[in-house]
Amino acid sequence: MNAPDNGSSVNADAIDSFADESLFRAFAEDRSWEPGWMADLRKESWKRYRSYRPPVHKDERWRFSPQARLSLSAFAPPSGPDGETTTVINSSEENLKEKGVTLGLFDKVLLKNPTVLEGLSDLKGPDLGADNVHLLAQSFSGNGIVLHVPKGVILEKPIIVTHLAPPAGRIRFYRTIMILEKGAKATLLETFISPRDRDASVVCSAANIVAKSNAKATRILIQDLNRNSSFYQLDTKRACRDAGIRCCSLHLGSAQSRFENLAIAAEEGAGIDLLGLSVGKGTQLFDQRTKQLHLAPNGRSDLLYKNALLDQSKAVFSGIIKVEEQAQQTDAYQTNRNLLLSPQAEADSLPGLEILANEVKCSHGSTIGEIDQEQLFYLLSRGISKASAEELLVKGFLDEVFERLKNEELADLLREHLKENFSR
């Protein structure tokens, strides 16, 4: 059960303990078993973090966002194993090893099968504002999962993963690496939860998803932390020739969250679908930044983000479609819809286009609307409570996103999480 959010759980004046050289040296020494390329990646990332300068007030990547609420300064950096279970993996798919599939915890794969991750140094972050947090994830991450599916292998059943928030006052960095070779197919579902109701902590999920030629990747993320927590979701997706990536994020928890999503249609015929749902209560903040980047001809991308906001909650959306000159015949869409269920709820929406090619079909749109009072009155007149009526209206508003999953089993799972959220 989520505790009531307090709007902020950070102290912006605290000393930046992440820049402490002795801290990083101790962390690196504890991981002396890692391959050299990984040690070099961590060292370079940490050096870049130390030279990082916070964004200025007018930085468009943080427009409308109360940066202080997303500060990490009040939280302690990682300092070795904390003795807790961090990630649980469940898979009903049979014969994964026989199929050549690599599925495991990030550290264990790095120790036993490091060749799967050798390209990690080339997997960049979204670079949409929270660069400092991604550099810390590159420097200090030891948790997370790796899914590598060989050429032509099709996984019919989803891989289900649960990640746990750290104890109060701490931050935990998770890495998700999902690589599908040519013609492969897989679905990954990740849920982030807080084992303790009131612990104020930070979770950072840094994900890299690569779908090579003709591969089909689906990734679902459910964020349901307690409402004293902060959450960063920093995703980078790359679709190669004729590959398809479909991703959906459902945000229900945390006091404040920042979601950055870079989707790259890197080769001809690549297709990417980006779906997002957020339901805000109390003073929750959902800060969403996206970029659909088209680098090759005949690419397709379609983004649909919907936010339902109650009480004094707030959503910020800023997205851009960028089409490079060589990416002719691109077909790209971007839609952000916001439903305000309270006079105190707030939404800001900044969709945008940057088109360098001349034969494309691209569009964007956004709406910010209040609840339909006639619909609400109708439900109330039938004896339905206001809370139940709002739940019904929110479900109807979000159902378009569920339908776009094109997987009724996954859609029903998300609907169940939504129902549980309203029952709290």
GIZIRA-V786949 format. One record per residue. N is the residue number from 1. RES is the residue in one letter. NEAR is the number of other ideal C-beta (glycine too) atoms within 10 Angstrom. D_FIRST is the distance of its C-alpha to the first C-alpha in whole Angstrom. Layout:
n:N res:RES near:NEAR d_first:D_FIRST
n:N res:RES near:NEAR d_first:D_FIRST
This chain:
n:1 res:M near:9 d_first:0
n:2 res:N near:23 d_first:4
n:3 res:A near:17 d_first:6
n:4 res:P near:14 d_first:10
n:5 res:D near:24 d_first:12
n:6 res:N near:13 d_first:15
n:7 res:G near:16 d_first:17
n:8 res:S near:20 d_first:19
n:9 res:S near:23 d_first:18
n:10 res:V near:19 d_first:22
n:11 res:N near:12 d_first:25
n:12 res:A near:11 d_first:28
n:13 res:D near:9 d_first:31
n:14 res:A near:12 d_first:30
n:15 res:I near:9 d_first:32
n:16 res:D near:14 d_first:32
n:17 res:S near:13 d_first:31
n:18 res:F near:23 d_first:31
n:19 res:A near:14 d_first:35
n:20 res:D near:13 d_first:36
n:21 res:E near:9 d_first:38
n:22 res:S near:7 d_first:38
n:23 res:L near:17 d_first:34
n:24 res:F near:21 d_first:35
n:25 res:R near:12 d_first:38
n:26 res:A near:12 d_first:36
n:27 res:F near:18 d_first:33
n:28 res:A near:16 d_first:36
n:29 res:E near:8 d_first:38
n:30 res:D near:14 d_first:35
n:31 res:R near:16 d_first:35
n:32 res:S near:7 d_first:39
n:33 res:W near:10 d_first:39
n:34 res:E near:18 d_first:38
n:35 res:P near:14 d_first:41
n:36 res:G near:7 d_first:43
n:37 res:W near:14 d_first:42
n:38 res:M near:18 d_first:38
n:39 res:A near:14 d_first:39
n:40 res:D near:12 d_first:41
n:41 res:L near:18 d_first:38
n:42 res:R near:19 d_first:36
n:43 res:K near:14 d_first:39
n:44 res:E near:14 d_first:40
n:45 res:S near:20 d_first:36
n:46 res:W near:22 d_first:36
n:47 res:K near:13 d_first:39
n:48 res:R near:15 d_first:38
n:49 res:Y near:21 d_first:35
n:50 res:R near:14 d_first:37
n:51 res:S near:8 d_first:40
n:52 res:Y near:14 d_first:37
n:53 res:R near:6 d_first:37
n:54 res:P near:10 d_first:35
n:55 res:P near:16 d_first:35
n:56 res:V near:7 d_first:37
n:57 res:H near:8 d_first:36
n:58 res:K near:7 d_first:38
n:59 res:D near:12 d_first:36
n:60 res:E near:13 d_first:36
n:61 res:R near:14 d_first:33
n:62 res:W near:22 d_first:31
n:63 res:R near:14 d_first:32
n:64 res:F near:16 d_first:30
n:65 res:S near:22 d_first:27
n:66 res:P near:15 d_first:26
n:67 res:Q near:16 d_first:27
n:68 res:A near:13 d_first:26
n:69 res:R near:20 d_first:22
n:70 res:L near:23 d_first:22
n:71 res:S near:21 d_first:25
n:72 res:L near:21 d_first:24
n:73 res:S near:14 d_first:26
n:74 res:A near:17 d_first:24
n:75 res:F near:22 d_first:23
n:76 res:A near:17 d_first:25
n:77 res:P near:19 d_first:26
n:78 res:P near:21 d_first:26
n:79 res:S near:13 d_first:28
n:80 res:G near:10 d_first:29
n:81 res:P near:10 d_first:26
n:82 res:D near:12 d_first:23
n:83 res:G near:6 d_first:23
n:84 res:E near:11 d_first:20
n:85 res:T near:9 d_first:19
n:86 res:T near:19 d_first:19
n:87 res:T near:19 d_first:19
n:88 res:V near:12 d_first:20
n:89 res:I near:14 d_first:22
n:90 res:N near:10 d_first:23
n:91 res:S near:15 d_first:26
n:92 res:S near:9 d_first:28
n:93 res:E near:16 d_first:31
n:94 res:E near:9 d_first:34
n:95 res:N near:8 d_first:36
n:96 res:L near:17 d_first:35
n:97 res:K near:8 d_first:37
n:98 res:E near:7 d_first:40
n:99 res:K near:15 d_first:39
n:100 res:G near:14 d_first:39
n:101 res:V near:20 d_first:35
n:102 res:T near:19 d_first:34
n:103 res:L near:20 d_first:30
n:104 res:G near:20 d_first:29
n:105 res:L near:18 d_first:27
n:106 res:F near:22 d_first:28
n:107 res:D near:20 d_first:30
n:108 res:K near:11 d_first:31
n:109 res:V near:21 d_first:33
n:110 res:L near:22 d_first:34
n:111 res:L near:14 d_first:36
n:112 res:K near:10 d_first:37
n:113 res:N near:13 d_first:38
n:114 res:P near:14 d_first:38
n:115 res:T near:10 d_first:41
n:116 res:V near:17 d_first:38
n:117 res:L near:21 d_first:36
n:118 res:E near:11 d_first:40
n:119 res:G near:13 d_first:39
n:120 res:L near:19 d_first:36
n:121 res:S near:14 d_first:38
n:122 res:D near:9 d_first:39
n:123 res:L near:19 d_first:35
n:124 res:K near:13 d_first:35
n:125 res:G near:21 d_first:32
n:126 res:P near:24 d_first:32
n:127 res:D near:14 d_first:33
n:128 res:L near:24 d_first:32
n:129 res:G near:23 d_first:31
n:130 res:A near:28 d_first:29
n:131 res:D near:18 d_first:32
n:132 res:N near:17 d_first:31
n:133 res:V near:23 d_first:28
n:134 res:H near:25 d_first:29
n:135 res:L near:21 d_first:32
n:136 res:L near:24 d_first:29
n:137 res:A near:23 d_first:28
n:138 res:Q near:24 d_first:31
n:139 res:S near:24 d_first:32
n:140 res:F near:25 d_first:29
n:141 res:S near:20 d_first:27
n:142 res:G near:20 d_first:27
n:143 res:N near:21 d_first:24
n:144 res:G near:24 d_first:24
n:145 res:I near:23 d_first:26
n:146 res:V near:22 d_first:29
n:147 res:L near:27 d_first:30
n:148 res:H near:23 d_first:34
n:149 res:V near:27 d_first:35
n:150 res:P near:15 d_first:39
n:151 res:K near:14 d_first:42
n:152 res:G near:14 d_first:42
n:153 res:V near:18 d_first:39
n:154 res:I near:14 d_first:36
n:155 res:L near:20 d_first:33
n:156 res:E near:10 d_first:32
n:157 res:K near:12 d_first:29
n:158 res:P near:21 d_first:26
n:159 res:I near:23 d_first:25
n:160 res:I near:17 d_first:21
n:161 res:V near:23 d_first:20
n:162 res:T near:16 d_first:16
n:163 res:H near:22 d_first:16
n:164 res:L near:22 d_first:14
n:165 res:A near:28 d_first:14
n:166 res:P near:24 d_first:16
n:167 res:P near:16 d_first:16
n:168 res:A near:16 d_first:16
n:169 res:G near:13 d_first:19
n:170 res:R near:18 d_first:20
n:171 res:I near:23 d_first:20
n:172 res:R near:26 d_first:21
n:173 res:F near:25 d_first:23
n:174 res:Y near:25 d_first:23
n:175 res:R near:23 d_first:26
n:176 res:T near:23 d_first:26
n:177 res:I near:23 d_first:29
n:178 res:M near:25 d_first:30
n:179 res:I near:25 d_first:34
n:180 res:L near:30 d_first:36
n:181 res:E near:18 d_first:39
n:182 res:K near:16 d_first:42
n:183 res:G near:18 d_first:41
n:184 res:A near:25 d_first:38
n:185 res:K near:18 d_first:35
n:186 res:A near:26 d_first:31
n:187 res:T near:22 d_first:27
n:188 res:L near:22 d_first:25
n:189 res:L near:19 d_first:21
n:190 res:E near:24 d_first:19
n:191 res:T near:18 d_first:15
n:192 res:F near:24 d_first:13
n:193 res:I near:17 d_first:10
n:194 res:S near:25 d_first:9
n:195 res:P near:12 d_first:10
n:196 res:R near:15 d_first:9
n:197 res:D near:11 d_first:6
n:198 res:R near:14 d_first:9
n:199 res:D near:19 d_first:12
n:200 res:A near:24 d_first:14
n:201 res:S near:24 d_first:16
n:202 res:V near:27 d_first:17
n:203 res:V near:27 d_first:18
n:204 res:C near:24 d_first:21
n:205 res:S near:25 d_first:21
n:206 res:A near:26 d_first:25
n:207 res:A near:26 d_first:26
n:208 res:N near:21 d_first:30
n:209 res:I near:24 d_first:31
n:210 res:V near:24 d_first:34
n:211 res:A near:32 d_first:36
n:212 res:K near:21 d_first:40
n:213 res:S near:18 d_first:42
n:214 res:N near:19 d_first:41
n:215 res:A near:27 d_first:38
n:216 res:K near:18 d_first:35
n:217 res:A near:26 d_first:32
n:218 res:T near:23 d_first:28
n:219 res:R near:23 d_first:25
n:220 res:I near:23 d_first:22
n:221 res:L near:23 d_first:19
n:222 res:I near:21 d_first:15
n:223 res:Q near:25 d_first:13
n:224 res:D near:18 d_first:9
n:225 res:L near:25 d_first:9
n:226 res:N near:23 d_first:7
n:227 res:R near:26 d_first:9
n:228 res:N near:25 d_first:12
n:229 res:S near:28 d_first:13
n:230 res:S near:27 d_first:16
n:231 res:F near:24 d_first:17
n:232 res:Y near:26 d_first:21
n:233 res:Q near:25 d_first:22
n:234 res:L near:25 d_first:25
n:235 res:D near:24 d_first:27
n:236 res:T near:22 d_first:31
n:237 res:K near:28 d_first:32
n:238 res:R near:24 d_first:36
n:239 res:A near:30 d_first:37
n:240 res:C near:22 d_first:41
n:241 res:R near:17 d_first:44
n:242 res:D near:18 d_first:43
n:243 res:A near:26 d_first:39
n:244 res:G near:19 d_first:36
n:245 res:I near:27 d_first:32
n:246 res:R near:22 d_first:29
n:247 res:C near:23 d_first:26
n:248 res:C near:24 d_first:23
n:249 res:S near:24 d_first:20
n:250 res:L near:25 d_first:17
n:251 res:H near:25 d_first:15
n:252 res:L near:24 d_first:12
n:253 res:G near:27 d_first:10
n:254 res:S near:28 d_first:12
n:255 res:A near:27 d_first:14
n:256 res:Q near:27 d_first:17
n:257 res:S near:26 d_first:18
n:258 res:R near:26 d_first:22
n:259 res:F near:26 d_first:23
n:260 res:E near:26 d_first:26
n:261 res:N near:24 d_first:28
n:262 res:L near:20 d_first:32
n:263 res:A near:28 d_first:33
n:264 res:I near:25 d_first:37
n:265 res:A near:31 d_first:39
n:266 res:A near:20 d_first:41
n:267 res:E near:19 d_first:44
n:268 res:E near:16 d_first:46
n:269 res:G near:19 d_first:44
n:270 res:A near:29 d_first:40
n:271 res:G near:19 d_first:38
n:272 res:I near:28 d_first:34
n:273 res:D near:20 d_first:31
n:274 res:L near:23 d_first:28
n:275 res:L near:21 d_first:25
n:276 res:G near:24 d_first:23
n:277 res:L near:25 d_first:20
n:278 res:S near:25 d_first:18
n:279 res:V near:27 d_first:16
n:280 res:G near:28 d_first:15
n:281 res:K near:23 d_first:14
n:282 res:G near:15 d_first:15
n:283 res:T near:19 d_first:17
n:284 res:Q near:26 d_first:16
n:285 res:L near:25 d_first:19
n:286 res:F near:26 d_first:20
n:287 res:D near:25 d_first:23
n:288 res:Q near:25 d_first:25
n:289 res:R near:25 d_first:28
n:290 res:T near:24 d_first:30
n:291 res:K near:21 d_first:33
n:292 res:Q near:29 d_first:35
n:293 res:L near:22 d_first:38
n:294 res:H near:31 d_first:41
n:295 res:L near:18 d_first:44
n:296 res:A near:21 d_first:46
n:297 res:P near:18 d_first:47
n:298 res:N near:18 d_first:46
n:299 res:G near:28 d_first:42
n:300 res:R near:20 d_first:40
n:301 res:S near:26 d_first:36
n:302 res:D near:18 d_first:34
n:303 res:L near:25 d_first:31
n:304 res:L near:18 d_first:28
n:305 res:Y near:27 d_first:25
n:306 res:K near:22 d_first:24
n:307 res:N near:28 d_first:21
n:308 res:A near:26 d_first:20
n:309 res:L near:25 d_first:19
n:310 res:L near:21 d_first:18
n:311 res:D near:14 d_first:19
n:312 res:Q near:18 d_first:20
n:313 res:S near:25 d_first:19
n:314 res:K near:22 d_first:21
n:315 res:A near:28 d_first:22
n:316 res:V near:21 d_first:26
n:317 res:F near:27 d_first:27
n:318 res:S near:24 d_first:31
n:319 res:G near:24 d_first:32
n:320 res:I near:18 d_first:36
n:321 res:I near:25 d_first:38
n:322 res:K near:19 d_first:41
n:323 res:V near:25 d_first:43
n:324 res:E near:17 d_first:46
n:325 res:E near:9 d_first:50
n:326 res:Q near:12 d_first:50
n:327 res:A near:24 d_first:47
n:328 res:Q near:16 d_first:49
n:329 res:Q near:16 d_first:48
n:330 res:T near:25 d_first:44
n:331 res:D near:16 d_first:42
n:332 res:A near:26 d_first:39
n:333 res:Y near:17 d_first:37
n:334 res:Q near:24 d_first:34
n:335 res:T near:17 d_first:32
n:336 res:N near:26 d_first:29
n:337 res:R near:21 d_first:28
n:338 res:N near:24 d_first:26
n:339 res:L near:25 d_first:24
n:340 res:L near:20 d_first:24
n:341 res:L near:23 d_first:22
n:342 res:S near:16 d_first:23
n:343 res:P near:8 d_first:26
n:344 res:Q near:13 d_first:24
n:345 res:A near:23 d_first:23
n:346 res:E near:18 d_first:25
n:347 res:A near:23 d_first:26
n:348 res:D near:17 d_first:29
n:349 res:S near:21 d_first:30
n:350 res:L near:16 d_first:33
n:351 res:P near:19 d_first:34
n:352 res:G near:13 d_first:38
n:353 res:L near:16 d_first:40
n:354 res:E near:12 d_first:43
n:355 res:I near:16 d_first:45
n:356 res:L near:12 d_first:48
n:357 res:A near:16 d_first:49
n:358 res:N near:8 d_first:52
n:359 res:E near:10 d_first:51
n:360 res:V near:19 d_first:47
n:361 res:K near:10 d_first:45
n:362 res:C near:19 d_first:42
n:363 res:S near:12 d_first:40
n:364 res:H near:19 d_first:37
n:365 res:G near:11 d_first:35
n:366 res:S near:17 d_first:33
n:367 res:T near:12 d_first:32
n:368 res:I near:18 d_first:30
n:369 res:G near:11 d_first:29
n:370 res:E near:12 d_first:28
n:371 res:I near:19 d_first:27
n:372 res:D near:12 d_first:30
n:373 res:Q near:8 d_first:30
n:374 res:E near:8 d_first:32
n:375 res:Q near:13 d_first:30
n:376 res:L near:17 d_first:27
n:377 res:F near:11 d_first:30
n:378 res:Y near:12 d_first:31
n:379 res:L near:18 d_first:27
n:380 res:L near:13 d_first:27
n:381 res:S near:9 d_first:31
n:382 res:R near:8 d_first:30
n:383 res:G near:7 d_first:28
n:384 res:I near:15 d_first:24
n:385 res:S near:10 d_first:22
n:386 res:K near:11 d_first:21
n:387 res:A near:11 d_first:18
n:388 res:S near:13 d_first:19
n:389 res:A near:20 d_first:22
n:390 res:E near:20 d_first:20
n:391 res:E near:20 d_first:18
n:392 res:L near:15 d_first:21
n:393 res:L near:18 d_first:23
n:394 res:V near:22 d_first:20
n:395 res:K near:16 d_first:20
n:396 res:G near:11 d_first:24
n:397 res:F near:21 d_first:24
n:398 res:L near:22 d_first:22
n:399 res:D near:13 d_first:24
n:400 res:E near:14 d_first:27
n:401 res:V near:20 d_first:25
n:402 res:F near:22 d_first:24
n:403 res:E near:10 d_first:28
n:404 res:R near:16 d_first:29
n:405 res:L near:19 d_first:27
n:406 res:K near:11 d_first:30
n:407 res:N near:16 d_first:28
n:408 res:E near:11 d_first:26
n:409 res:E near:10 d_first:24
n:410 res:L near:17 d_first:22
n:411 res:A near:18 d_first:22
n:412 res:D near:11 d_first:21
n:413 res:L near:20 d_first:18
n:414 res:L near:21 d_first:17
n:415 res:R near:16 d_first:17
n:416 res:E near:10 d_first:15
n:417 res:H near:16 d_first:12
n:418 res:L near:21 d_first:13
n:419 res:K near:11 d_first:13
n:420 res:E near:12 d_first:9
n:421 res:N near:17 d_first:9
n:422 res:F near:17 d_first:11
n:423 res:S near:9 d_first:10
n:424 res:R near:12 d_first:7
